[in-house]
């Protein structure tokens, strides 16, 4: 595991590691609008969506740096996070803040090319994460809801970038799956710490029983919301296809596979890494994407 390494890094290598490029997979939510608005064949829309994705990658790295500066003391107590550049001392807090400011400025400057609305969303995303890092992450339940809001802002930004209205279905499904991932992450953090909450004080406010109840609620809600979306006559008329329901099995398998990995293998503390590392889960995601593209663009 790369993060567990205790080897000293050069300032440049430390700065690159602090960007957490592996976490950029979360920004794929930015691309949801261009796919479901059936603009995948529009080169202009694709280029704007790609730029929006890049902007959120830069912006998210800025927020990771801010979070690492704020959490550097508790991160040193964590068996994995202690090797992060700032916690390990490879990158100074001042350098981390400076790099975060540069990245935030670059993200905002690039966002202007996609319109004022997109700038506002990126600005809201940055502000949300700063307030989260310096206080709101210690408010039980709200901490997970704020993380979910970050995913919603990604999806909203993607819609604004390509000039389409953000569907209420996209809001609902994105929010629910983000809550699902957030509550699962909290659950596995408790399991991994085995009762020690020094590395994340908010975990004292949670319990496995409570989190399992929350996960059960959002799991059922996610499946129901996506199924209603897929079978909605309104959606079928708007998209020009009645076959979106064929993608439901991939959603079911993905959620059930994720829960299997959580409860049977003890994984789930790092959702981005888990999706990439588990072949059945990654394969299912790719098949779901292929099925969505087939239904929306070919089989109509």
TORDOMAR-938663 format. One record per residue: residue number from 1; z, y, x of N, C-alpha, C in turn. Coordinates in nm, 3 decimals. Layout:
% residues N
REC pos     n_z     n_y     n_x    ca_z    ca_y    ca_x     c_z     c_y     c_x
REC NUM       Z       Y       X       Z       Y       X       Z       Y       X
...
END
This chain:
% residues 300
REC pos     n_z     n_y     n_x    ca_z    ca_y    ca_x     c_z     c_y     c_x
REC   1   0.000  -0.119   0.084   0.000   0.000   0.000   0.000   0.124   0.087
REC   2  -0.100   0.210   0.066  -0.118   0.326   0.152  -0.002   0.421   0.143
REC   3   0.054   0.441   0.022   0.159   0.538   0.005   0.289   0.495   0.074
REC   4   0.305   0.367   0.098   0.428   0.318   0.157   0.430   0.334   0.308
REC   5   0.319   0.375   0.370   0.310   0.390   0.513   0.403   0.501   0.560
REC   6   0.469   0.479   0.678   0.557   0.581   0.732   0.498   0.642   0.859
REC   7   0.374   0.613   0.890   0.309   0.669   1.007   0.290   0.819   0.987
REC   8   0.307   0.893   1.098   0.290   1.037   1.092   0.142   1.070   1.079
REC   9   0.113   1.172   1.000  -0.025   1.215   0.979  -0.046   1.353   1.034
REC  10  -0.169   1.381   1.072  -0.203   1.516   1.116  -0.197   1.608   0.995
REC  11  -0.183   1.741   1.016  -0.180   1.834   0.902  -0.300   1.819   0.810
REC  12  -0.419   1.800   0.869  -0.540   1.786   0.787  -0.534   1.658   0.704
REC  13  -0.494   1.548   0.767  -0.485   1.420   0.696  -0.378   1.427   0.587
REC  14  -0.267   1.494   0.619  -0.159   1.509   0.522  -0.206   1.591   0.402
REC  15  -0.280   1.697   0.429  -0.330   1.783   0.321  -0.425   1.705   0.230
REC  16  -0.510   1.624   0.289  -0.605   1.544   0.211  -0.530   1.441   0.126
REC  17  -0.431   1.377   0.187  -0.353   1.276   0.113  -0.277   1.340  -0.003
REC  18  -0.232   1.465   0.017  -0.154   1.534  -0.086  -0.237   1.568  -0.209
REC  19  -0.369   1.564  -0.197  -0.456   1.594  -0.312  -0.453   1.481  -0.414
REC  20  -0.410   1.362  -0.374  -0.402   1.243  -0.462  -0.535   1.217  -0.533
REC  21  -0.640   1.200  -0.456  -0.773   1.181  -0.512  -0.781   1.059  -0.604
REC  22  -0.697   0.958  -0.579  -0.700   0.839  -0.665  -0.660   0.872  -0.809
REC  23  -0.586   0.981  -0.826  -0.543   1.021  -0.959  -0.653   1.094  -1.037
REC  24  -0.762   1.125  -0.971  -0.870   1.199  -1.038  -0.934   1.118  -1.151
REC  25  -0.911   0.988  -1.153  -0.967   0.907  -1.261  -0.917   0.955  -1.397
REC  26  -0.798   1.018  -1.400  -0.745   1.072  -1.526  -0.837   1.178  -1.585
REC  27  -0.912   1.245  -1.499  -0.998   1.352  -1.546  -1.125   1.302  -1.615
REC  28  -1.138   1.169  -1.625  -1.251   1.112  -1.699  -1.247   1.154  -1.845
REC  29  -1.129   1.194  -1.895  -1.118   1.241  -2.032  -1.204   1.365  -2.055
REC  30  -1.233   1.437  -1.949  -1.320   1.556  -1.959  -1.459   1.516  -2.008
REC  31  -1.502   1.395  -1.977  -1.637   1.351  -2.008  -1.651   1.292  -2.148
REC  32  -1.540   1.280  -2.220  -1.545   1.217  -2.352  -1.635   1.293  -2.448
REC  33  -1.627   1.425  -2.446  -1.704   1.506  -2.542  -1.854   1.490  -2.523
REC  34  -1.899   1.491  -2.399  -2.044   1.483  -2.375  -2.099   1.348  -2.420
REC  35  -2.017   1.242  -2.414  -2.061   1.110  -2.457  -2.062   1.100  -2.609
REC  36  -1.950   1.136  -2.672  -1.938   1.119  -2.816  -2.011   1.227  -2.896
REC  37  -2.050   1.335  -2.830  -2.134   1.436  -2.896  -2.282   1.401  -2.880
REC  38  -2.308   1.285  -2.817  -2.444   1.234  -2.797  -2.531   1.331  -2.718
REC  39  -2.471   1.388  -2.615  -2.544   1.478  -2.525  -2.565   1.414  -2.387
REC  40  -2.552   1.282  -2.382  -2.567   1.212  -2.256  -2.706   1.220  -2.197
REC  41  -2.806   1.250  -2.280  -2.943   1.262  -2.230  -2.980   1.407  -2.200
REC  42  -2.889   1.497  -2.224  -2.911   1.641  -2.200  -2.866   1.674  -2.058
REC  43  -2.962   1.699  -1.970  -2.929   1.724  -1.829  -2.839   1.846  -1.812
REC  44  -2.864   1.948  -1.892  -2.781   2.067  -1.884  -2.637   2.038  -1.921
REC  45  -2.619   1.963  -2.030  -2.485   1.927  -2.074  -2.417   1.837  -1.971
REC  46  -2.493   1.744  -1.914  -2.436   1.655  -1.813  -2.390   1.731  -1.690
REC  47  -2.471   1.828  -1.647  -2.433   1.905  -1.528  -2.310   1.989  -1.555
REC  48  -2.300   2.045  -1.676  -2.183   2.124  -1.710  -2.058   2.036  -1.723
REC  49  -2.076   1.916  -1.777  -1.965   1.822  -1.787  -1.918   1.778  -1.648
REC  50  -2.015   1.755  -1.559  -1.980   1.715  -1.421  -1.904   1.827  -1.350
REC  51  -1.947   1.951  -1.372  -1.876   2.064  -1.312  -1.736   2.077  -1.370
REC  52  -1.723   2.057  -1.502  -1.591   2.062  -1.565  -1.499   1.954  -1.507
REC  53  -1.554   1.836  -1.485  -1.478   1.727  -1.424  -1.431   1.767  -1.285
REC  54  -1.520   1.826  -1.206  -1.485   1.868  -1.070  -1.377   1.976  -1.072
REC  55  -1.388   2.070  -1.167  -1.288   2.177  -1.179  -1.150   2.117  -1.208
REC  56  -1.145   2.021  -1.298  -1.016   1.961  -1.331  -0.962   1.876  -1.216
REC  57  -1.051   1.819  -1.135  -1.005   1.746  -1.016  -0.934   1.841  -0.921
REC  58  -0.996   1.958  -0.897  -0.936   2.057  -0.809  -0.806   2.111  -0.868
REC  59  -0.808   2.142  -0.998  -0.689   2.194  -1.065  -0.576   2.092  -1.066
REC  60  -0.607   1.966  -1.091  -0.503   1.864  -1.095  -0.441   1.844  -0.957
REC  61  -0.522   1.853  -0.851  -0.467   1.842  -0.716  -0.371   1.957  -0.687
REC  62  -0.404   2.076  -0.737  -0.314   2.190  -0.722  -0.180   2.162  -0.789
REC  63  -0.184   2.102  -0.907  -0.058   2.073  -0.979   0.020   1.961  -0.911
REC  64  -0.050   1.864  -0.850   0.020   1.759  -0.778   0.097   1.817  -0.659
REC  65   0.036   1.913  -0.592   0.101   1.977  -0.478   0.227   2.052  -0.523
REC  66   0.213   2.126  -0.632   0.329   2.199  -0.684   0.441   2.102  -0.722
REC  67   0.405   1.994  -0.788   0.504   1.894  -0.829   0.571   1.830  -0.708
REC  68   0.492   1.803  -0.604   0.548   1.741  -0.484   0.644   1.835  -0.411
REC  69   0.614   1.965  -0.416   0.706   2.062  -0.356   0.836   2.066  -0.436
REC  70   0.824   2.070  -0.566   0.943   2.076  -0.652   1.028   1.949  -0.642
REC  71   0.963   1.834  -0.622   1.034   1.705  -0.623   1.060   1.648  -0.484
REC  72   1.039   1.726  -0.381   1.043   1.670  -0.246   1.177   1.604  -0.212
REC  73   1.288   1.659  -0.262   1.418   1.602  -0.229   1.441   1.467  -0.297
REC  74   1.407   1.460  -0.427   1.426   1.332  -0.497   1.320   1.230  -0.456
REC  75   1.201   1.278  -0.417   1.098   1.186  -0.372   1.139   1.111  -0.247
REC  76   1.222   1.174  -0.164   1.268   1.109  -0.041   1.357   0.988  -0.070
REC  77   1.409   0.981  -0.192   1.494   0.868  -0.231   1.414   0.754  -0.292
REC  78   1.284   0.779  -0.318   1.198   0.681  -0.383   1.132   0.591  -0.278
REC  79   1.128   0.460  -0.300   1.072   0.369  -0.199   0.925   0.392  -0.167
REC  80   0.849   0.449  -0.261   0.707   0.474  -0.239   0.679   0.622  -0.221
REC  81   0.734   0.705  -0.309   0.706   0.849  -0.306   0.759   0.917  -0.180
REC  82   0.853   0.855  -0.111   0.907   0.917   0.010   0.803   0.933   0.120
REC  83   0.692   0.858   0.109   0.586   0.868   0.209   0.481   0.973   0.172
REC  84   0.499   1.041   0.058   0.406   1.148   0.024   0.415   1.257   0.130
REC  85   0.307   1.326   0.160   0.303   1.420   0.272   0.417   1.522   0.276
REC  86   0.451   1.580   0.162   0.556   1.683   0.161   0.693   1.620   0.173
REC  87   0.719   1.513   0.101   0.848   1.446   0.108   0.874   1.389   0.247
REC  88   0.770   1.340   0.313   0.785   1.280   0.445   0.792   1.383   0.556
REC  89   0.758   1.508   0.526   0.760   1.612   0.628   0.628   1.630   0.701
REC  90   0.527   1.552   0.664   0.396   1.567   0.729   0.328   1.697   0.688
REC  91   0.366   1.749   0.572   0.311   1.875   0.523   0.429   1.961   0.476
REC  92   0.439   2.083   0.526   0.553   2.167   0.491   0.540   2.217   0.348
REC  93   0.653   2.247   0.282   0.647   2.302   0.146   0.565   2.430   0.139
REC  94   0.577   2.515   0.240   0.500   2.640   0.241   0.351   2.612   0.245
REC  95   0.311   2.515   0.328   0.170   2.478   0.335   0.124   2.418   0.203
REC  96   0.211   2.340   0.141   0.177   2.280   0.012   0.155   2.384  -0.095
REC  97   0.243   2.484  -0.101   0.228   2.593  -0.199   0.102   2.673  -0.170
REC  98   0.079   2.701  -0.042  -0.041   2.776  -0.006  -0.169   2.704  -0.045
REC  99  -0.173   2.574  -0.018  -0.291   2.496  -0.053  -0.308   2.489  -0.205
REC 100  -0.196   2.477  -0.277  -0.201   2.473  -0.423  -0.259   2.603  -0.479
REC 101  -0.218   2.716  -0.423  -0.270   2.846  -0.469  -0.419   2.859  -0.442
REC 102  -0.462   2.811  -0.326  -0.606   2.816  -0.294  -0.685   2.730  -0.391
REC 103  -0.637   2.609  -0.417  -0.707   2.518  -0.508  -0.709   2.574  -0.650
REC 104  -0.597   2.632  -0.695  -0.592   2.690  -0.829  -0.691   2.805  -0.841
REC 105  -0.700   2.887  -0.737  -0.794   2.999  -0.739  -0.938   2.949  -0.742
REC 106  -0.967   2.845  -0.665  -1.102   2.787  -0.665  -1.136   2.730  -0.802
REC 107  -1.040   2.661  -0.863  -1.063   2.602  -0.995  -1.092   2.711  -1.098
REC 108  -1.015   2.817  -1.097  -1.033   2.926  -1.193  -1.166   2.997  -1.170
REC 109  -1.202   3.016  -1.043  -1.329   3.083  -1.011  -1.447   2.999  -1.060
REC 110  -1.441   2.867  -1.035  -1.550   2.780  -1.079  -1.553   2.769  -1.231
REC 111  -1.436   2.778  -1.293  -1.429   2.767  -1.439  -1.502   2.881  -1.508
REC 112  -1.508   2.998  -1.444  -1.576   3.113  -1.505  -1.722   3.085  -1.535
REC 113  -1.784   2.998  -1.457  -1.925   2.966  -1.479  -1.946   2.886  -1.607
REC 114  -1.837   2.833  -1.664  -1.847   2.753  -1.786  -1.796   2.828  -1.909
REC 115  -1.762   2.953  -1.893  -1.725   3.033  -2.009  -1.577   3.069  -2.014
REC 116  -1.548   3.173  -2.090  -1.411   3.222  -2.102  -1.319   3.118  -2.164
REC 117  -1.369   3.048  -2.266  -1.287   2.946  -2.331  -1.242   2.839  -2.234
REC 118  -1.334   2.795  -2.149  -1.301   2.692  -2.050  -1.200   2.746  -1.949
REC 119  -1.214   2.872  -1.910  -1.119   2.934  -1.819  -0.978   2.931  -1.880
REC 120  -0.970   2.965  -2.006  -0.840   2.966  -2.075  -0.777   2.828  -2.077
REC 121  -0.857   2.726  -2.099  -0.806   2.589  -2.103  -0.756   2.548  -1.964
REC 122  -0.832   2.578  -1.861  -0.790   2.544  -1.724  -0.663   2.621  -1.688
REC 123  -0.658   2.749  -1.726  -0.538   2.828  -1.701  -0.417   2.771  -1.773
REC 124  -0.438   2.727  -1.898  -0.329   2.666  -1.975  -0.283   2.537  -1.910
REC 125  -0.379   2.459  -1.858  -0.346   2.334  -1.790  -0.260   2.360  -1.667
REC 126  -0.297   2.460  -1.587  -0.220   2.493  -1.467  -0.080   2.541  -1.504
REC 127  -0.073   2.630  -1.604   0.058   2.683  -1.646   0.146   2.572  -1.702
REC 128   0.087   2.485  -1.782   0.161   2.373  -1.840   0.226   2.288  -1.731
REC 129   0.150   2.259  -1.628   0.201   2.171  -1.522   0.304   2.239  -1.434
REC 130   0.291   2.370  -1.416   0.392   2.443  -1.339   0.525   2.443  -1.415
REC 131   0.520   2.473  -1.545   0.643   2.473  -1.625   0.701   2.332  -1.636
REC 132   0.614   2.233  -1.639   0.661   2.094  -1.640   0.736   2.062  -1.511
REC 133   0.678   2.100  -1.398   0.737   2.068  -1.267   0.870   2.137  -1.244
REC 134   0.885   2.257  -1.301   1.006   2.336  -1.275   1.098   2.347  -1.396
REC 135   1.113   2.239  -1.472   1.213   2.240  -1.576   1.186   2.155  -1.698
REC 136   1.066   2.166  -1.755   1.040   2.097  -1.881   1.032   1.945  -1.868
REC 137   1.012   1.897  -1.746   1.010   1.751  -1.729   1.148   1.689  -1.746
REC 138   1.250   1.772  -1.756   1.386   1.723  -1.777   1.426   1.725  -1.924
REC 139   1.333   1.754  -2.013   1.360   1.754  -2.157   1.307   1.624  -2.216
REC 140   1.397   1.541  -2.263   1.360   1.408  -2.310   1.256   1.415  -2.423
REC 141   1.163   1.325  -2.423   1.050   1.312  -2.516   0.947   1.421  -2.491
REC 142   0.994   1.547  -2.479   0.900   1.656  -2.452   0.828   1.634  -2.320
REC 143   0.895   1.571  -2.223   0.831   1.547  -2.093   0.705   1.462  -2.110
REC 144   0.712   1.357  -2.192   0.595   1.272  -2.214   0.491   1.344  -2.299
REC 145   0.536   1.422  -2.396   0.444   1.496  -2.481   0.365   1.599  -2.401
REC 146   0.429   1.660  -2.302   0.359   1.758  -2.218   0.253   1.690  -2.131
REC 147   0.285   1.571  -2.081   0.185   1.495  -2.005   0.066   1.463  -2.094
REC 148   0.094   1.422  -2.218  -0.014   1.393  -2.313  -0.095   1.518  -2.342
REC 149  -0.030   1.633  -2.348  -0.101   1.759  -2.371  -0.198   1.788  -2.258
REC 150  -0.161   1.749  -2.137  -0.252   1.767  -2.025  -0.382   1.690  -2.045
REC 151  -0.374   1.571  -2.102  -0.495   1.494  -2.131  -0.576   1.560  -2.243
REC 152  -0.507   1.614  -2.342  -0.577   1.684  -2.450  -0.652   1.806  -2.397
REC 153  -0.590   1.878  -2.305  -0.657   1.995  -2.247  -0.780   1.954  -2.167
REC 154  -0.773   1.839  -2.101  -0.890   1.788  -2.030  -1.006   1.763  -2.129
REC 155  -0.974   1.693  -2.238  -1.077   1.662  -2.338  -1.130   1.790  -2.402
REC 156  -1.042   1.884  -2.433  -1.084   2.010  -2.493  -1.171   2.089  -2.397
REC 157  -1.132   2.090  -2.270  -1.213   2.159  -2.170  -1.352   2.100  -2.161
REC 158  -1.361   1.967  -2.168  -1.492   1.902  -2.163  -1.578   1.942  -2.281
REC 159  -1.517   1.955  -2.399  -1.591   1.996  -2.519  -1.641   2.140  -2.505
REC 160  -1.556   2.228  -2.457  -1.597   2.368  -2.439  -1.707   2.380  -2.334
REC 161  -1.699   2.298  -2.230  -1.798   2.305  -2.122  -1.938   2.273  -2.171
REC 162  -1.949   2.179  -2.265  -2.082   2.139  -2.314  -2.117   2.206  -2.446
REC 163  -2.028   2.294  -2.491  -2.059   2.372  -2.611  -2.056   2.295  -2.742
REC 164  -1.961   2.203  -2.756  -1.948   2.129  -2.881  -1.807   2.147  -2.936
REC 165  -1.794   2.128  -3.066  -1.664   2.136  -3.129  -1.583   2.010  -3.097
REC 166  -1.456   2.029  -3.064  -1.371   1.913  -3.034  -1.329   1.847  -3.164
REC 167  -1.374   1.724  -3.184  -1.345   1.650  -3.305  -1.195   1.625  -3.320
REC 168  -1.148   1.631  -3.445  -1.007   1.600  -3.469  -0.977   1.454  -3.436
REC 169  -1.082   1.370  -3.442  -1.064   1.230  -3.403  -1.040   1.219  -3.253
REC 170  -1.112   1.301  -3.175  -1.095   1.300  -3.030  -0.955   1.348  -2.994
REC 171  -0.906   1.449  -3.065  -0.771   1.500  -3.043  -0.669   1.389  -3.071
REC 172  -0.685   1.324  -3.185  -0.588   1.222  -3.227  -0.588   1.102  -3.132
REC 173  -0.705   1.049  -3.104  -0.712   0.929  -3.019  -0.669   0.959  -2.876
REC 174  -0.712   1.074  -2.822  -0.672   1.111  -2.686  -0.522   1.130  -2.677
REC 175  -0.466   1.202  -2.773  -0.322   1.225  -2.772  -0.241   1.098  -2.780
REC 176  -0.283   1.006  -2.866  -0.208   0.882  -2.885  -0.217   0.791  -2.763
REC 177  -0.336   0.778  -2.703  -0.345   0.691  -2.586  -0.270   0.751  -2.469
REC 178  -0.265   0.885  -2.461  -0.189   0.951  -2.354  -0.039   0.928  -2.374
REC 179   0.008   0.935  -2.499   0.148   0.907  -2.526   0.182   0.761  -2.493
REC 180   0.091   0.671  -2.526   0.110   0.530  -2.494   0.130   0.511  -2.344
REC 181   0.040   0.570  -2.264   0.049   0.556  -2.119   0.175   0.622  -2.065
REC 182   0.212   0.737  -2.125   0.330   0.809  -2.079   0.459   0.733  -2.104
REC 183   0.475   0.678  -2.223   0.597   0.604  -2.254   0.604   0.473  -2.174
REC 184   0.489   0.410  -2.152   0.487   0.289  -2.070   0.528   0.322  -1.927
REC 185   0.478   0.434  -1.877   0.514   0.477  -1.741   0.665   0.498  -1.728
REC 186   0.725   0.565  -1.826   0.869   0.586  -1.824   0.943   0.452  -1.828
REC 187   0.895   0.360  -1.911   0.959   0.229  -1.920   0.960   0.158  -1.786
REC 188   0.846   0.158  -1.719   0.836   0.086  -1.593   0.909   0.157  -1.480
REC 189   0.926   0.288  -1.492   1.007   0.359  -1.393   1.153   0.315  -1.403
REC 190   1.200   0.294  -1.525   1.337   0.244  -1.544   1.350   0.103  -1.487
REC 191   1.252   0.019  -1.515   1.256  -0.119  -1.465   1.254  -0.120  -1.312
REC 192   1.169  -0.037  -1.254   1.155  -0.034  -1.108   1.281   0.017  -1.039
REC 193   1.350   0.111  -1.105   1.471   0.168  -1.044   1.592   0.078  -1.065
REC 194   1.584  -0.015  -1.161   1.692  -0.110  -1.188   1.826  -0.040  -1.207
REC 195   1.824   0.065  -1.291   1.949   0.132  -1.323   1.983   0.251  -1.236
REC 196   1.911   0.272  -1.127   1.935   0.389  -1.042   1.843   0.501  -1.083
REC 197   1.898   0.616  -1.123   1.817   0.725  -1.175   1.811   0.845  -1.080
REC 198   1.848   0.824  -0.954   1.851   0.934  -0.860   1.715   0.996  -0.835
REC 199   1.610   0.918  -0.846   1.477   0.971  -0.817   1.413   1.040  -0.936
REC 200   1.464   1.021  -1.056   1.411   1.088  -1.175   1.523   1.097  -1.279
REC 201   1.600   1.207  -1.276   1.717   1.220  -1.365   1.686   1.201  -1.513
REC 202   1.565   1.237  -1.559   1.532   1.227  -1.701   1.541   1.083  -1.750
REC 203   1.532   0.986  -1.659   1.538   0.846  -1.699   1.672   0.809  -1.760
REC 204   1.777   0.888  -1.730   1.907   0.862  -1.791   1.903   0.878  -1.942
REC 205   1.808   0.959  -1.990   1.798   0.987  -2.133   1.720   0.879  -2.208
REC 206   1.660   0.787  -2.134   1.581   0.682  -2.196   1.649   0.547  -2.180
REC 207   1.605   0.452  -2.260   1.647   0.313  -2.245   1.526   0.225  -2.274
REC 208   1.531   0.101  -2.230   1.419   0.011  -2.254   1.398  -0.012  -2.404
REC 209   1.507  -0.025  -2.478   1.496  -0.049  -2.623   1.428   0.069  -2.690
REC 210   1.472   0.190  -2.658   1.414   0.309  -2.718   1.266   0.323  -2.682
REC 211   1.234   0.305  -2.554   1.096   0.320  -2.509   1.006   0.212  -2.570
REC 212   1.056   0.091  -2.584   0.976  -0.014  -2.647   0.947   0.021  -2.793
REC 213   1.040   0.087  -2.859   1.015   0.132  -2.997   0.906   0.238  -2.999
REC 214   0.914   0.333  -2.907   0.812   0.439  -2.900   0.675   0.380  -2.867
REC 215   0.674   0.285  -2.774   0.547   0.222  -2.736   0.488   0.146  -2.854
REC 216   0.574   0.079  -2.931   0.526   0.009  -3.050   0.464   0.103  -3.151
REC 217   0.526   0.218  -3.171   0.474   0.317  -3.266   0.338   0.370  -3.222
REC 218   0.327   0.412  -3.096   0.200   0.473  -3.051   0.092   0.367  -3.034
REC 219   0.130   0.242  -3.003   0.030   0.136  -2.993  -0.036   0.113  -3.128
REC 220   0.045   0.095  -3.231  -0.010   0.074  -3.366  -0.090   0.195  -3.412
REC 221  -0.039   0.314  -3.382  -0.107   0.436  -3.424  -0.241   0.452  -3.354
REC 222  -0.245   0.416  -3.227  -0.370   0.427  -3.150  -0.477   0.335  -3.207
REC 223  -0.441   0.210  -3.229  -0.535   0.113  -3.285  -0.583   0.157  -3.422
REC 224  -0.490   0.203  -3.505  -0.526   0.247  -3.639  -0.617   0.369  -3.636
REC 225  -0.582   0.467  -3.553  -0.662   0.590  -3.544  -0.804   0.561  -3.496
REC 226  -0.816   0.478  -3.394  -0.950   0.448  -3.342  -1.030   0.367  -3.444
REC 227  -0.964   0.277  -3.515  -1.033   0.197  -3.616  -1.081   0.284  -3.731
REC 228  -0.997   0.376  -3.777  -1.038   0.469  -3.883  -1.154   0.556  -3.837
REC 229  -1.149   0.598  -3.713  -1.259   0.677  -3.657  -1.387   0.596  -3.655
REC 230  -1.378   0.473  -3.606  -1.498   0.391  -3.592  -1.561   0.356  -3.726
REC 231  -1.480   0.342  -3.831  -1.532   0.304  -3.963  -1.548   0.422  -4.058
REC 232  -1.519   0.542  -4.011  -1.526   0.660  -4.098  -1.669   0.690  -4.142
REC 233  -1.694   0.701  -4.273  -1.827   0.738  -4.323  -1.870   0.875  -4.269
REC 234  -1.774   0.965  -4.255  -1.803   1.098  -4.202  -1.857   1.089  -4.060
REC 235  -1.793   1.007  -3.979  -1.836   0.989  -3.841  -1.972   0.919  -3.835
REC 236  -1.989   0.818  -3.920  -2.117   0.746  -3.923  -2.232   0.839  -3.957
REC 237  -2.209   0.929  -4.052  -2.313   1.023  -4.090  -2.341   1.124  -3.979
REC 238  -2.235   1.169  -3.915  -2.250   1.269  -3.809  -2.319   1.211  -3.686
REC 239  -2.282   1.088  -3.650  -2.338   1.026  -3.529  -2.468   0.951  -3.556
REC 240  -2.496   0.924  -3.683  -2.618   0.852  -3.716  -2.612   0.705  -3.686
REC 241  -2.494   0.647  -3.684  -2.479   0.504  -3.659  -2.357   0.451  -3.734
REC 242  -2.368   0.327  -3.781  -2.255   0.262  -3.849  -2.202   0.144  -3.768
REC 243  -2.235   0.141  -3.641  -2.199   0.025  -3.560  -2.085   0.052  -3.461
REC 244  -2.022   0.169  -3.470  -1.916   0.202  -3.375  -1.797   0.106  -3.386
REC 245  -1.782   0.044  -3.503  -1.674  -0.053  -3.521  -1.684  -0.172  -3.425
REC 246  -1.803  -0.196  -3.372  -1.821  -0.306  -3.278  -1.747  -0.282  -3.146
REC 247  -1.706  -0.158  -3.121  -1.635  -0.128  -2.997  -1.484  -0.150  -3.011
REC 248  -1.436  -0.175  -3.132  -1.292  -0.193  -3.156  -1.233  -0.309  -3.076
REC 249  -1.300  -0.425  -3.066  -1.242  -0.535  -2.989  -1.211  -0.498  -2.844
REC 250  -1.292  -0.411  -2.784  -1.265  -0.370  -2.647  -1.138  -0.284  -2.640
REC 251  -1.117  -0.201  -2.740  -0.995  -0.120  -2.745  -0.872  -0.210  -2.762
REC 252  -0.883  -0.307  -2.850  -0.772  -0.401  -2.872  -0.739  -0.478  -2.744
REC 253  -0.843  -0.532  -2.680  -0.819  -0.610  -2.558  -0.758  -0.521  -2.451
REC 254  -0.809  -0.398  -2.437  -0.757  -0.308  -2.334  -0.610  -0.279  -2.352
REC 255  -0.569  -0.250  -2.475  -0.428  -0.220  -2.502  -0.342  -0.346  -2.484
REC 256  -0.389  -0.458  -2.535  -0.312  -0.581  -2.522  -0.302  -0.627  -2.376
REC 257  -0.411  -0.611  -2.302  -0.409  -0.647  -2.160  -0.310  -0.558  -2.085
REC 258  -0.308  -0.430  -2.120  -0.217  -0.336  -2.054  -0.072  -0.375  -2.083
REC 259  -0.044  -0.409  -2.208   0.092  -0.451  -2.244   0.129  -0.582  -2.175
REC 260   0.032  -0.670  -2.160   0.056  -0.796  -2.087   0.096  -0.765  -1.943
REC 261   0.023  -0.676  -1.878   0.053  -0.640  -1.740   0.191  -0.576  -1.728
REC 262   0.230  -0.502  -1.830   0.360  -0.436  -1.831   0.473  -0.536  -1.848
REC 263   0.464  -0.620  -1.951   0.574  -0.708  -1.986   0.577  -0.838  -1.906
REC 264   0.462  -0.887  -1.865   0.457  -1.015  -1.794   0.449  -1.000  -1.642
REC 265   0.394  -0.889  -1.597   0.378  -0.871  -1.452   0.456  -0.751  -1.399
REC 266   0.520  -0.677  -1.487   0.603  -0.566  -1.442   0.527  -0.448  -1.387
REC 267   0.401  -0.432  -1.427   0.321  -0.320  -1.378   0.317  -0.209  -1.483
REC 268   0.250  -0.098  -1.450   0.238   0.010  -1.546   0.300   0.140  -1.503
REC 269   0.367   0.142  -1.387   0.429   0.266  -1.339   0.323   0.364  -1.292
REC 270   0.208   0.311  -1.249   0.098   0.397  -1.204  -0.027   0.360  -1.284
REC 271  -0.047   0.424  -1.401  -0.160   0.386  -1.489  -0.296   0.396  -1.422
REC 272  -0.319   0.505  -1.347  -0.450   0.524  -1.284  -0.482   0.411  -1.188
REC 273  -0.384   0.371  -1.107  -0.406   0.263  -1.011  -0.421   0.129  -1.081
REC 274  -0.348   0.109  -1.190  -0.352  -0.018  -1.261  -0.489  -0.044  -1.323
REC 275  -0.547   0.059  -1.383  -0.679   0.044  -1.446  -0.783   0.004  -1.343
REC 276  -0.773   0.058  -1.223  -0.871   0.029  -1.119  -0.845  -0.107  -1.053
REC 277  -0.719  -0.142  -1.036  -0.685  -0.263  -0.960  -0.695  -0.393  -1.041
REC 278  -0.674  -0.386  -1.171  -0.680  -0.507  -1.253  -0.823  -0.530  -1.300
REC 279  -0.885  -0.635  -1.251  -1.027  -0.658  -1.278  -1.058  -0.679  -1.427
REC 280  -0.980  -0.761  -1.498  -1.009  -0.776  -1.642  -0.999  -0.644  -1.717
REC 281  -0.900  -0.563  -1.682  -0.883  -0.434  -1.750  -0.997  -0.340  -1.715
REC 282  -1.031  -0.332  -1.588  -1.141  -0.245  -1.545  -1.272  -0.291  -1.606
REC 283  -1.295  -0.423  -1.606  -1.417  -0.476  -1.666  -1.426  -0.445  -1.814
REC 284  -1.312  -0.451  -1.882  -1.309  -0.419  -2.025  -1.342  -0.273  -2.049
REC 285  -1.288  -0.185  -1.965  -1.317  -0.041  -1.979  -1.467  -0.016  -1.961
REC 286  -1.526  -0.080  -1.861  -1.669  -0.062  -1.836  -1.752  -0.118  -1.952
REC 287  -1.709  -0.230  -2.007  -1.780  -0.288  -2.121  -1.767  -0.198  -2.244
REC 288  -1.650  -0.138  -2.263  -1.630  -0.046  -2.375  -1.724   0.075  -2.360
REC 289  -1.731   0.129  -2.240  -1.822   0.243  -2.215  -1.965   0.203  -2.244
REC 290  -2.005   0.084  -2.196  -2.142   0.037  -2.219  -2.169   0.018  -2.367
REC 291  -2.072  -0.037  -2.440  -2.088  -0.059  -2.584  -2.099   0.074  -2.658
REC 292  -2.018   0.172  -2.621  -2.024   0.304  -2.684  -2.160   0.368  -2.660
REC 293  -2.207   0.362  -2.536  -2.338   0.420  -2.503  -2.448   0.350  -2.581
REC 294  -2.442   0.217  -2.590  -2.543   0.140  -2.663  -2.545   0.179  -2.810
REC 295  -2.427   0.188  -2.871  -2.419   0.220  -3.013  -2.463   0.363  -3.040
REC 296  -2.423   0.456  -2.956  -2.451   0.597  -2.982  -2.593   0.640  -2.944
REC 297  -2.652   0.569  -2.847  -2.781   0.616  -2.796  -2.897   0.519  -2.816
REC 298  -2.870   0.396  -2.843  -2.979   0.299  -2.856  -2.981   0.230  -2.993
REC 299  -2.867   0.176  -3.034  -2.862   0.098  -3.158  -2.809   0.187  -3.269
REC 300  -2.898   0.252  -3.339  -2.857   0.350  -3.440  -2.918   0.316  -3.576
END
